[in-house]
Amino acid sequence: MRELLVTLRQFPGSIIWLSPPHLKNPKHEKYLINTRGVIKVSTALINVKYIDVNQLGLLGTKWQPVMDGQKIRTDDGIHVSRNGSYRVIRELTNNINKYH
């Protein structure tokens, strides 16, 4: 992780890091909470933009398969569906347009 962060530091403002989405499996989600925290703090330290996809307007604040009547997650409990991907891409595009 340290080597990756050193490399990222060389390209400030040109990288946007997306958080991992919530997982359906509570045991795996518990471990991922810590990972998200480390990534968020690390990206802030090296001035890399971080987007938390686990917000109300994107994929929600907990794992859920459907949001606003659209399927946003796949049945495996891990991956994002096409509709969920579109939500994340819209947020990513908004951030690119805002910061570049």
Gaussian input, Z-matrix of N, CA and C with variables (Angstrom, degrees):
# hf/3-21g

backbone

0 1
 N
 C     1     B1
 C     2     B2     1     A1
 N     3     B3     2     A2     1     D1
 C     4     B4     3     A3     2     D2
 C     5     B5     4     A4     3     D3
 N     6     B6     5     A5     4     D4
 C     7     B7     6     A6     5     D5
 C     8     B8     7     A7     6     D6
 N     9     B9     8     A8     7     D7
 C    10    B10     9     A9     8     D8
 C    11    B11    10    A10     9     D9
 N    12    B12    11    A11    10    D10
 C    13    B13    12    A12    11    D11
 C    14    B14    13    A13    12    D12
 N    15    B15    14    A14    13    D13
 C    16    B16    15    A15    14    D14
 C    17    B17    16    A16    15    D15
 N    18    B18    17    A17    16    D16
 C    19    B19    18    A18    17    D17
 C    20    B20    19    A19    18    D18
 N    21    B21    20    A20    19    D19
 C    22    B22    21    A21    20    D20
 C    23    B23    22    A22    21    D21
 N    24    B24    23    A23    22    D22
 C    25    B25    24    A24    23    D23
 C    26    B26    25    A25    24    D24
 N    27    B27    26    A26    25    D25
 C    28    B28    27    A27    26    D26
 C    29    B29    28    A28    27    D27
 N    30    B30    29    A29    28    D28
 C    31    B31    30    A30    29    D29
 C    32    B32    31    A31    30    D30
 N    33    B33    32    A32    31    D31
 C    34    B34    33    A33    32    D32
 C    35    B35    34    A34    33    D33
 N    36    B36    35    A35    34    D34
 C    37    B37    36    A36    35    D35
 C    38    B38    37    A37    36    D36
 N    39    B39    38    A38    37    D37
 C    40    B40    39    A39    38    D38
 C    41    B41    40    A40    39    D39
 N    42    B42    41    A41    40    D40
 C    43    B43    42    A42    41    D41
 C    44    B44    43    A43    42    D42
 N    45    B45    44    A44    43    D43
 C    46    B46    45    A45    44    D44
 C    47    B47    46    A46    45    D45
 N    48    B48    47    A47    46    D46
 C    49    B49    48    A48    47    D47
 C    50    B50    49    A49    48    D48
 N    51    B51    50    A50    49    D49
 C    52    B52    51    A51    50    D50
 C    53    B53    52    A52    51    D51
 N    54    B54    53    A53    52    D52
 C    55    B55    54    A54    53    D53
 C    56    B56    55    A55    54    D54
 N    57    B57    56    A56    55    D55
 C    58    B58    57    A57    56    D56
 C    59    B59    58    A58    57    D57
 N    60    B60    59    A59    58    D58
 C    61    B61    60    A60    59    D59
 C    62    B62    61    A61    60    D60
 N    63    B63    62    A62    61    D61
 C    64    B64    63    A63    62    D62
 C    65    B65    64    A64    63    D63
 N    66    B66    65    A65    64    D64
 C    67    B67    66    A66    65    D65
 C    68    B68    67    A67    66    D66
 N    69    B69    68    A68    67    D67
 C    70    B70    69    A69    68    D68
 C    71    B71    70    A70    69    D69
 N    72    B72    71    A71    70    D70
 C    73    B73    72    A72    71    D71
 C    74    B74    73    A73    72    D72
 N    75    B75    74    A74    73    D73
 C    76    B76    75    A75    74    D74
 C    77    B77    76    A76    75    D75
 N    78    B78    77    A77    76    D76
 C    79    B79    78    A78    77    D77
 C    80    B80    79    A79    78    D78
 N    81    B81    80    A80    79    D79
 C    82    B82    81    A81    80    D80
 C    83    B83    82    A82    81    D81
 N    84    B84    83    A83    82    D82
 C    85    B85    84    A84    83    D83
 C    86    B86    85    A85    84    D84
 N    87    B87    86    A86    85    D85
 C    88    B88    87    A87    86    D86
 C    89    B89    88    A88    87    D87
 N    90    B90    89    A89    88    D88
 C    91    B91    90    A90    89    D89
 C    92    B92    91    A91    90    D90
 N    93    B93    92    A92    91    D91
 C    94    B94    93    A93    92    D92
 C    95    B95    94    A94    93    D93
 N    96    B96    95    A95    94    D94
 C    97    B97    96    A96    95    D95
 C    98    B98    97    A97    96    D96
 N    99    B99    98    A98    97    D97
 C   100   B100    99    A99    98    D98
 C   101   B101   100   A100    99    D99
 N   102   B102   101   A101   100   D100
 C   103   B103   102   A102   101   D101
 C   104   B104   103   A103   102   D102
 N   105   B105   104   A104   103   D103
 C   106   B106   105   A105   104   D104
 C   107   B107   106   A106   105   D105
 N   108   B108   107   A107   106   D106
 C   109   B109   108   A108   107   D107
 C   110   B110   109   A109   108   D108
 N   111   B111   110   A110   109   D109
 C   112   B112   111   A111   110   D110
 C   113   B113   112   A112   111   D111
 N   114   B114   113   A113   112   D112
 C   115   B115   114   A114   113   D113
 C   116   B116   115   A115   114   D114
 N   117   B117   116   A116   115   D115
 C   118   B118   117   A117   116   D116
 C   119   B119   118   A118   117   D117
 N   120   B120   119   A119   118   D118
 C   121   B121   120   A120   119   D119
 C   122   B122   121   A121   120   D120
 N   123   B123   122   A122   121   D121
 C   124   B124   123   A123   122   D122
 C   125   B125   124   A124   123   D123
 N   126   B126   125   A125   124   D124
 C   127   B127   126   A126   125   D125
 C   128   B128   127   A127   126   D126
 N   129   B129   128   A128   127   D127
 C   130   B130   129   A129   128   D128
 C   131   B131   130   A130   129   D129
 N   132   B132   131   A131   130   D130
 C   133   B133   132   A132   131   D131
 C   134   B134   133   A133   132   D132
 N   135   B135   134   A134   133   D133
 C   136   B136   135   A135   134   D134
 C   137   B137   136   A136   135   D135
 N   138   B138   137   A137   136   D136
 C   139   B139   138   A138   137   D137
 C   140   B140   139   A139   138   D138
 N   141   B141   140   A140   139   D139
 C   142   B142   141   A141   140   D140
 C   143   B143   142   A142   141   D141
 N   144   B144   143   A143   142   D142
 C   145   B145   144   A144   143   D143
 C   146   B146   145   A145   144   D144
 N   147   B147   146   A146   145   D145
 C   148   B148   147   A147   146   D146
 C   149   B149   148   A148   147   D147
 N   150   B150   149   A149   148   D148
 C   151   B151   150   A150   149   D149
 C   152   B152   151   A151   150   D150
 N   153   B153   152   A152   151   D151
 C   154   B154   153   A153   152   D152
 C   155   B155   154   A154   153   D153
 N   156   B156   155   A155   154   D154
 C   157   B157   156   A156   155   D155
 C   158   B158   157   A157   156   D156
 N   159   B159   158   A158   157   D157
 C   160   B160   159   A159   158   D158
 C   161   B161   160   A160   159   D159
 N   162   B162   161   A161   160   D160
 C   163   B163   162   A162   161   D161
 C   164   B164   163   A163   162   D162
 N   165   B165   164   A164   163   D163
 C   166   B166   165   A165   164   D164
 C   167   B167   166   A166   165   D165
 N   168   B168   167   A167   166   D166
 C   169   B169   168   A168   167   D167
 C   170   B170   169   A169   168   D168
 N   171   B171   170   A170   169   D169
 C   172   B172   171   A171   170   D170
 C   173   B173   172   A172   171   D171
 N   174   B174   173   A173   172   D172
 C   175   B175   174   A174   173   D173
 C   176   B176   175   A175   174   D174
 N   177   B177   176   A176   175   D175
 C   178   B178   177   A177   176   D176
 C   179   B179   178   A178   177   D177
 N   180   B180   179   A179   178   D178
 C   181   B181   180   A180   179   D179
 C   182   B182   181   A181   180   D180
 N   183   B183   182   A182   181   D181
 C   184   B184   183   A183   182   D182
 C   185   B185   184   A184   183   D183
 N   186   B186   185   A185   184   D184
 C   187   B187   186   A186   185   D185
 C   188   B188   187   A187   186   D186
 N   189   B189   188   A188   187   D187
 C   190   B190   189   A189   188   D188
 C   191   B191   190   A190   189   D189
 N   192   B192   191   A191   190   D190
 C   193   B193   192   A192   191   D191
 C   194   B194   193   A193   192   D192
 N   195   B195   194   A194   193   D193
 C   196   B196   195   A195   194   D194
 C   197   B197   196   A196   195   D195
 N   198   B198   197   A197   196   D196
 C   199   B199   198   A198   197   D197
 C   200   B200   199   A199   198   D198
 N   201   B201   200   A200   199   D199
 C   202   B202   201   A201   200   D200
 C   203   B203   202   A202   201   D201
 N   204   B204   203   A203   202   D202
 C   205   B205   204   A204   203   D203
 C   206   B206   205   A205   204   D204
 N   207   B207   206   A206   205   D205
 C   208   B208   207   A207   206   D206
 C   209   B209   208   A208   207   D207
 N   210   B210   209   A209   208   D208
 C   211   B211   210   A210   209   D209
 C   212   B212   211   A211   210   D210
 N   213   B213   212   A212   211   D211
 C   214   B214   213   A213   212   D212
 C   215   B215   214   A214   213   D213
 N   216   B216   215   A215   214   D214
 C   217   B217   216   A216   215   D215
 C   218   B218   217   A217   216   D216
 N   219   B219   218   A218   217   D217
 C   220   B220   219   A219   218   D218
 C   221   B221   220   A220   219   D219
 N   222   B222   221   A221   220   D220
 C   223   B223   222   A222   221   D221
 C   224   B224   223   A223   222   D222
 N   225   B225   224   A224   223   D223
 C   226   B226   225   A225   224   D224
 C   227   B227   226   A226   225   D225
 N   228   B228   227   A227   226   D226
 C   229   B229   228   A228   227   D227
 C   230   B230   229   A229   228   D228
 N   231   B231   230   A230   229   D229
 C   232   B232   231   A231   230   D230
 C   233   B233   232   A232   231   D231
 N   234   B234   233   A233   232   D232
 C   235   B235   234   A234   233   D233
 C   236   B236   235   A235   234   D234
 N   237   B237   236   A236   235   D235
 C   238   B238   237   A237   236   D236
 C   239   B239   238   A238   237   D237
 N   240   B240   239   A239   238   D238
 C   241   B241   240   A240   239   D239
 C   242   B242   241   A241   240   D240
 N   243   B243   242   A242   241   D241
 C   244   B244   243   A243   242   D242
 C   245   B245   244   A244   243   D243
 N   246   B246   245   A245   244   D244
 C   247   B247   246   A246   245   D245
 C   248   B248   247   A247   246   D246
 N   249   B249   248   A248   247   D247
 C   250   B250   249   A249   248   D248
 C   251   B251   250   A250   249   D249
 N   252   B252   251   A251   250   D250
 C   253   B253   252   A252   251   D251
 C   254   B254   253   A253   252   D252
 N   255   B255   254   A254   253   D253
 C   256   B256   255   A255   254   D254
 C   257   B257   256   A256   255   D255
 N   258   B258   257   A257   256   D256
 C   259   B259   258   A258   257   D257
 C   260   B260   259   A259   258   D258
 N   261   B261   260   A260   259   D259
 C   262   B262   261   A261   260   D260
 C   263   B263   262   A262   261   D261
 N   264   B264   263   A263   262   D262
 C   265   B265   264   A264   263   D263
 C   266   B266   265   A265   264   D264
 N   267   B267   266   A266   265   D265
 C   268   B268   267   A267   266   D266
 C   269   B269   268   A268   267   D267
 N   270   B270   269   A269   268   D268
 C   271   B271   270   A270   269   D269
 C   272   B272   271   A271   270   D270
 N   273   B273   272   A272   271   D271
 C   274   B274   273   A273   272   D272
 C   275   B275   274   A274   273   D273
 N   276   B276   275   A275   274   D274
 C   277   B277   276   A276   275   D275
 C   278   B278   277   A277   276   D276
 N   279   B279   278   A278   277   D277
 C   280   B280   279   A279   278   D278
 C   281   B281   280   A280   279   D279
 N   282   B282   281   A281   280   D280
 C   283   B283   282   A282   281   D281
 C   284   B284   283   A283   282   D282
 N   285   B285   284   A284   283   D283
 C   286   B286   285   A285   284   D284
 C   287   B287   286   A286   285   D285
 N   288   B288   287   A287   286   D286
 C   289   B289   288   A288   287   D287
 C   290   B290   289   A289   288   D288
 N   291   B291   290   A290   289   D289
 C   292   B292   291   A291   290   D290
 C   293   B293   292   A292   291   D291
 N   294   B294   293   A293   292   D292
 C   295   B295   294   A294   293   D293
 C   296   B296   295   A295   294   D294
 N   297   B297   296   A296   295   D295
 C   298   B298   297   A297   296   D296
 C   299   B299   298   A298   297   D297

   B1=1.4512
   B2=1.5265
   B3=1.3175
   B4=1.4676
   B5=1.5285
   B6=1.3411
   B7=1.4617
   B8=1.5260
   B9=1.3127
   B10=1.4628
   B11=1.5208
   B12=1.3092
   B13=1.4601
   B14=1.5285
   B15=1.3248
   B16=1.4695
   B17=1.5304
   B18=1.3106
   B19=1.4671
   B20=1.5214
   B21=1.3208
   B22=1.4631
   B23=1.5199
   B24=1.3081
   B25=1.4644
   B26=1.5362
   B27=1.3182
   B28=1.4629
   B29=1.5322
   B30=1.3306
   B31=1.4522
   B32=1.5255
   B33=1.3232
   B34=1.4678
   B35=1.5284
   B36=1.3106
   B37=1.4553
   B38=1.5122
   B39=1.3295
   B40=1.4584
   B41=1.5263
   B42=1.3123
   B43=1.4645
   B44=1.5237
   B45=1.3221
   B46=1.4619
   B47=1.5248
   B48=1.3205
   B49=1.4636
   B50=1.5230
   B51=1.3358
   B52=1.4617
   B53=1.5248
   B54=1.3235
   B55=1.4643
   B56=1.5196
   B57=1.3180
   B58=1.4596
   B59=1.5389
   B60=1.3261
   B61=1.4661
   B62=1.5269
   B63=1.3308
   B64=1.4675
   B65=1.5192
   B66=1.3174
   B67=1.4616
   B68=1.5224
   B69=1.3070
   B70=1.4611
   B71=1.5327
   B72=1.3144
   B73=1.4517
   B74=1.5332
   B75=1.3442
   B76=1.4677
   B77=1.5316
   B78=1.3215
   B79=1.4625
   B80=1.5280
   B81=1.3216
   B82=1.4632
   B83=1.5275
   B84=1.3127
   B85=1.4657
   B86=1.5303
   B87=1.3235
   B88=1.4738
   B89=1.5323
   B90=1.3198
   B91=1.4698
   B92=1.5287
   B93=1.2951
   B94=1.4673
   B95=1.5288
   B96=1.3202
   B97=1.4716
   B98=1.5296
   B99=1.3214
   B100=1.4681
   B101=1.5270
   B102=1.3221
   B103=1.4615
   B104=1.5230
   B105=1.3361
   B106=1.4646
   B107=1.5224
   B108=1.3210
   B109=1.4615
   B110=1.5192
   B111=1.3137
   B112=1.4659
   B113=1.5280
   B114=1.3219
   B115=1.4691
   B116=1.5233
   B117=1.3128
   B118=1.4699
   B119=1.5366
   B120=1.3145
   B121=1.4689
   B122=1.5291
   B123=1.3227
   B124=1.4628
   B125=1.5218
   B126=1.3173
   B127=1.4669
   B128=1.5246
   B129=1.3247
   B130=1.4716
   B131=1.5232
   B132=1.3218
   B133=1.4643
   B134=1.5261
   B135=1.3348
   B136=1.4662
   B137=1.5287
   B138=1.3271
   B139=1.4684
   B140=1.5271
   B141=1.3245
   B142=1.4555
   B143=1.5232
   B144=1.3265
   B145=1.4658
   B146=1.5313
   B147=1.3217
   B148=1.4727
   B149=1.5251
   B150=1.3140
   B151=1.4580
   B152=1.5193
   B153=1.3138
   B154=1.4648
   B155=1.5248
   B156=1.3218
   B157=1.4699
   B158=1.5249
   B159=1.3325
   B160=1.4645
   B161=1.5235
   B162=1.3199
   B163=1.4633
   B164=1.5249
   B165=1.3051
   B166=1.4643
   B167=1.5189
   B168=1.3053
   B169=1.4556
   B170=1.5136
   B171=1.3243
   B172=1.4628
   B173=1.5327
   B174=1.3262
   B175=1.4663
   B176=1.5212
   B177=1.3233
   B178=1.4610
   B179=1.5117
   B180=1.3210
   B181=1.4604
   B182=1.5257
   B183=1.3215
   B184=1.4652
   B185=1.5223
   B186=1.3251
   B187=1.4605
   B188=1.5200
   B189=1.3004
   B190=1.4591
   B191=1.5225
   B192=1.3392
   B193=1.4593
   B194=1.5298
   B195=1.3410
   B196=1.4646
   B197=1.5243
   B198=1.3315
   B199=1.4555
   B200=1.5225
   B201=1.3266
   B202=1.4683
   B203=1.5224
   B204=1.3374
   B205=1.4599
   B206=1.5203
   B207=1.3241
   B208=1.4629
   B209=1.5226
   B210=1.3216
   B211=1.4639
   B212=1.5241
   B213=1.3332
   B214=1.4628
   B215=1.5278
   B216=1.3263
   B217=1.4664
   B218=1.5242
   B219=1.3318
   B220=1.4587
   B221=1.5343
   B222=1.2989
   B223=1.4640
   B224=1.5277
   B225=1.3265
   B226=1.4649
   B227=1.5313
   B228=1.3410
   B229=1.4602
   B230=1.5096
   B231=1.3170
   B232=1.4594
   B233=1.5235
   B234=1.2977
   B235=1.4547
   B236=1.5323
   B237=1.3147
   B238=1.4568
   B239=1.5248
   B240=1.3247
   B241=1.4629
   B242=1.5248
   B243=1.3097
   B244=1.4660
   B245=1.5306
   B246=1.3268
   B247=1.4726
   B248=1.5294
   B249=1.3169
   B250=1.4566
   B251=1.5173
   B252=1.3288
   B253=1.4680
   B254=1.5220
   B255=1.3171
   B256=1.4706
   B257=1.5241
   B258=1.3217
   B259=1.4744
   B260=1.5308
   B261=1.3211
   B262=1.4623
   B263=1.5355
   B264=1.3170
   B265=1.4697
   B266=1.5224
   B267=1.3309
   B268=1.4734
   B269=1.5249
   B270=1.3289
   B271=1.4664
   B272=1.5319
   B273=1.2972
   B274=1.4618
   B275=1.5269
   B276=1.3098
   B277=1.4617
   B278=1.5165
   B279=1.3184
   B280=1.4675
   B281=1.5208
   B282=1.3329
   B283=1.4588
   B284=1.5257
   B285=1.3094
   B286=1.4783
   B287=1.5253
   B288=1.3182
   B289=1.4640
   B290=1.5335
   B291=1.3143
   B292=1.4674
   B293=1.5298
   B294=1.3247
   B295=1.4584
   B296=1.5144
   B297=1.3218
   B298=1.4727
   B299=1.5083
   A1=109.89
   A2=116.78
   A3=119.98
   A4=111.85
   A5=116.88
   A6=120.63
   A7=111.23
   A8=115.48
   A9=119.61
   A10=110.40
   A11=117.40
   A12=121.03
   A13=111.84
   A14=116.99
   A15=120.44
   A16=109.47
   A17=117.00
   A18=120.83
   A19=110.85
   A20=117.30
   A21=120.86
   A22=111.88
   A23=116.46
   A24=121.26
   A25=111.30
   A26=117.17
   A27=121.53
   A28=112.09
   A29=117.83
   A30=121.63
   A31=111.52
   A32=118.78
   A33=120.09
   A34=111.43
   A35=114.82
   A36=120.70
   A37=114.59
   A38=118.21
   A39=118.98
   A40=112.36
   A41=117.14
   A42=121.03
   A43=109.15
   A44=114.98
   A45=121.32
   A46=106.10
   A47=116.09
   A48=121.88
   A49=108.46
   A50=116.56
   A51=122.11
   A52=109.24
   A53=116.30
   A54=119.55
   A55=110.35
   A56=116.72
   A57=119.05
   A58=109.17
   A59=117.89
   A60=119.43
   A61=111.49
   A62=115.43
   A63=119.94
   A64=110.30
   A65=115.28
   A66=121.71
   A67=109.82
   A68=115.69
   A69=120.92
   A70=111.35
   A71=117.82
   A72=123.17
   A73=109.31
   A74=118.27
   A75=121.12
   A76=114.12
   A77=117.44
   A78=120.66
   A79=110.16
   A80=116.75
   A81=120.58
   A82=110.87
   A83=117.06
   A84=121.52
   A85=110.49
   A86=115.86
   A87=120.43
   A88=110.74
   A89=116.57
   A90=120.47
   A91=111.58
   A92=116.26
   A93=120.22
   A94=112.07
   A95=117.02
   A96=120.41
   A97=109.64
   A98=116.79
   A99=120.89
   A100=111.35
   A101=116.42
   A102=120.94
   A103=110.62
   A104=117.19
   A105=120.53
   A106=111.09
   A107=116.14
   A108=120.33
   A109=112.10
   A110=116.58
   A111=121.14
   A112=110.20
   A113=116.47
   A114=120.24
   A115=110.40
   A116=117.29
   A117=120.82
   A118=111.19
   A119=116.66
   A120=120.69
   A121=110.48
   A122=116.91
   A123=121.09
   A124=111.94
   A125=116.90
   A126=119.51
   A127=110.73
   A128=117.30
   A129=120.11
   A130=110.58
   A131=116.80
   A132=120.79
   A133=112.92
   A134=116.00
   A135=118.45
   A136=111.86
   A137=115.65
   A138=121.38
   A139=113.30
   A140=116.73
   A141=122.59
   A142=107.35
   A143=117.20
   A144=122.11
   A145=109.21
   A146=115.75
   A147=122.66
   A148=108.00
   A149=117.20
   A150=121.61
   A151=108.39
   A152=115.51
   A153=120.97
   A154=107.73
   A155=116.70
   A156=120.51
   A157=111.59
   A158=116.78
   A159=121.76
   A160=111.11
   A161=115.68
   A162=121.51
   A163=108.82
   A164=115.20
   A165=120.38
   A166=113.39
   A167=118.54
   A168=121.18
   A169=115.49
   A170=116.73
   A171=119.57
   A172=110.88
   A173=116.81
   A174=120.28
   A175=113.15
   A176=117.24
   A177=120.63
   A178=112.99
   A179=115.10
   A180=121.53
   A181=113.21
   A182=117.39
   A183=123.58
   A184=106.96
   A185=116.89
   A186=119.49
   A187=109.07
   A188=115.73
   A189=121.31
   A190=108.15
   A191=117.11
   A192=119.41
   A193=113.28
   A194=116.19
   A195=120.56
   A196=109.43
   A197=115.92
   A198=121.83
   A199=107.88
   A200=116.40
   A201=121.70
   A202=111.88
   A203=115.87
   A204=121.07
   A205=115.11
   A206=117.27
   A207=121.27
   A208=110.05
   A209=115.76
   A210=119.99
   A211=107.94
   A212=116.71
   A213=120.67
   A214=112.91
   A215=116.95
   A216=121.07
   A217=109.62
   A218=116.05
   A219=120.52
   A220=109.17
   A221=115.44
   A222=120.62
   A223=113.57
   A224=117.61
   A225=119.16
   A226=112.66
   A227=117.37
   A228=120.94
   A229=114.42
   A230=116.63
   A231=121.25
   A232=111.55
   A233=116.41
   A234=122.19
   A235=113.87
   A236=114.02
   A237=122.45
   A238=107.62
   A239=116.93
   A240=121.26
   A241=110.75
   A242=116.71
   A243=121.00
   A244=110.49
   A245=117.37
   A246=119.84
   A247=111.63
   A248=116.79
   A249=120.10
   A250=111.58
   A251=115.83
   A252=120.23
   A253=111.26
   A254=116.77
   A255=119.86
   A256=111.06
   A257=116.65
   A258=119.98
   A259=110.95
   A260=115.85
   A261=120.42
   A262=110.02
   A263=117.42
   A264=120.95
   A265=111.00
   A266=117.62
   A267=119.95
   A268=110.82
   A269=116.63
   A270=120.38
   A271=110.72
   A272=116.44
   A273=121.19
   A274=110.25
   A275=117.59
   A276=122.11
   A277=111.24
   A278=117.52
   A279=120.91
   A280=110.90
   A281=116.73
   A282=120.55
   A283=112.01
   A284=116.72
   A285=119.99
   A286=109.28
   A287=116.57
   A288=120.45
   A289=111.21
   A290=117.33
   A291=121.24
   A292=111.85
   A293=117.02
   A294=120.88
   A295=114.78
   A296=118.20
   A297=119.50
   A298=110.97
   D1=-40.64
   D2=-178.23
   D3=-59.94
   D4=-43.66
   D5=179.50
   D6=-62.79
   D7=-39.87
   D8=178.21
   D9=-62.63
   D10=-44.76
   D11=-179.57
   D12=-64.82
   D13=-37.43
   D14=176.89
   D15=-63.38
   D16=-42.94
   D17=178.22
   D18=-63.91
   D19=-44.27
   D20=-179.51
   D21=-62.40
   D22=-34.42
   D23=-179.02
   D24=-60.03
   D25=-24.10
   D26=-179.31
   D27=-74.38
   D28=-12.38
   D29=-175.93
   D30=-127.66
   D31=55.45
   D32=-176.71
   D33=-61.80
   D34=139.27
   D35=176.77
   D36=81.76
   D37=-10.12
   D38=-178.15
   D39=-104.87
   D40=1.95
   D41=-179.15
   D42=-124.92
   D43=134.74
   D44=173.10
   D45=-122.34
   D46=122.34
   D47=-177.87
   D48=-98.79
   D49=126.22
   D50=176.68
   D51=-94.85
   D52=134.90
   D53=177.97
   D54=-68.48
   D55=153.90
   D56=171.68
   D57=-67.24
   D58=140.14
   D59=178.28
   D60=-72.93
   D61=163.03
   D62=176.29
   D63=-59.59
   D64=150.50
   D65=176.92
   D66=-107.29
   D67=149.62
   D68=179.54
   D69=-70.80
   D70=-37.35
   D71=-178.61
   D72=-73.44
   D73=113.63
   D74=-176.00
   D75=-58.93
   D76=-35.81
   D77=-179.83
   D78=-65.13
   D79=-46.12
   D80=179.34
   D81=-68.63
   D82=-37.69
   D83=178.67
   D84=-61.56
   D85=-38.73
   D86=179.98
   D87=-57.49
   D88=-43.51
   D89=179.46
   D90=-71.47
   D91=-35.06
   D92=-177.72
   D93=-70.46
   D94=-26.35
   D95=176.73
   D96=-56.80
   D97=-46.12
   D98=179.10
   D99=-64.16
   D100=-41.46
   D101=179.39
   D102=-61.16
   D103=-44.72
   D104=177.85
   D105=-58.56
   D106=-41.59
   D107=179.83
   D108=-62.65
   D109=-43.36
   D110=179.14
   D111=-63.51
   D112=-44.04
   D113=179.82
   D114=-63.28
   D115=-44.42
   D116=-178.31
   D117=-61.53
   D118=-47.28
   D119=179.84
   D120=-65.45
   D121=-43.18
   D122=-178.01
   D123=-63.87
   D124=-43.26
   D125=179.73
   D126=-65.67
   D127=-35.85
   D128=177.97
   D129=-64.97
   D130=-38.62
   D131=-178.72
   D132=-64.50
   D133=-30.66
   D134=-178.13
   D135=-107.88
   D136=13.57
   D137=174.73
   D138=62.70
   D139=39.75
   D140=174.38
   D141=-102.49
   D142=132.61
   D143=-179.69
   D144=-65.81
   D145=134.98
   D146=-178.90
   D147=-123.15
   D148=128.27
   D149=176.17
   D150=-113.78
   D151=121.71
   D152=176.43
   D153=-86.82
   D154=110.49
   D155=-178.91
   D156=-76.43
   D157=-6.46
   D158=-177.85
   D159=-94.86
   D160=53.43
   D161=176.93
   D162=-116.95
   D163=164.65
   D164=-177.31
   D165=-52.59
   D166=-46.16
   D167=-175.70
   D168=-76.55
   D169=-10.68
   D170=-177.57
   D171=-107.64
   D172=-92.82
   D173=-177.97
   D174=-108.81
   D175=0.78
   D176=177.46
   D177=94.46
   D178=164.57
   D179=-176.16
   D180=-88.16
   D181=0.94
   D182=173.65
   D183=-151.90
   D184=166.45
   D185=179.74
   D186=-64.02
   D187=130.07
   D188=174.81
   D189=-152.36
   D190=138.97
   D191=-176.37
   D192=-78.51
   D193=-26.66
   D194=-174.74
   D195=-131.26
   D196=140.93
   D197=176.21
   D198=-141.40
   D199=131.57
   D200=-179.38
   D201=52.42
   D202=37.30
   D203=177.60
   D204=77.13
   D205=5.57
   D206=179.55
   D207=-114.64
   D208=137.82
   D209=175.47
   D210=-73.36
   D211=118.87
   D212=-176.43
   D213=-110.65
   D214=-11.77
   D215=-179.97
   D216=-130.25
   D217=153.94
   D218=177.91
   D219=-84.12
   D220=166.68
   D221=-175.99
   D222=-70.24
   D223=-15.56
   D224=-179.37
   D225=-73.96
   D226=-9.84
   D227=177.89
   D228=80.13
   D229=6.48
   D230=-177.48
   D231=-119.14
   D232=-53.08
   D233=-169.62
   D234=-87.09
   D235=159.87
   D236=178.88
   D237=-94.64
   D238=137.93
   D239=178.82
   D240=-77.26
   D241=178.82
   D242=177.90
   D243=-59.28
   D244=-46.27
   D245=178.77
   D246=-62.96
   D247=-40.13
   D248=176.74
   D249=-64.19
   D250=-39.50
   D251=177.12
   D252=-62.29
   D253=-41.38
   D254=178.95
   D255=-61.25
   D256=-39.06
   D257=177.34
   D258=-61.26
   D259=-45.44
   D260=-179.07
   D261=-66.78
   D262=-42.19
   D263=179.49
   D264=-61.65
   D265=-40.23
   D266=177.23
   D267=-60.26
   D268=-44.19
   D269=179.09
   D270=-64.93
   D271=-42.41
   D272=178.51
   D273=-61.94
   D274=-45.27
   D275=178.42
   D276=-62.17
   D277=-42.85
   D278=177.31
   D279=-58.80
   D280=-41.97
   D281=179.79
   D282=-68.82
   D283=-39.89
   D284=177.56
   D285=-61.50
   D286=-45.71
   D287=-179.12
   D288=-65.90
   D289=-32.22
   D290=-179.15
   D291=-74.04
   D292=-38.13
   D293=-172.49
   D294=-101.54
   D295=-5.66
   D296=-179.11
   D297=-127.13

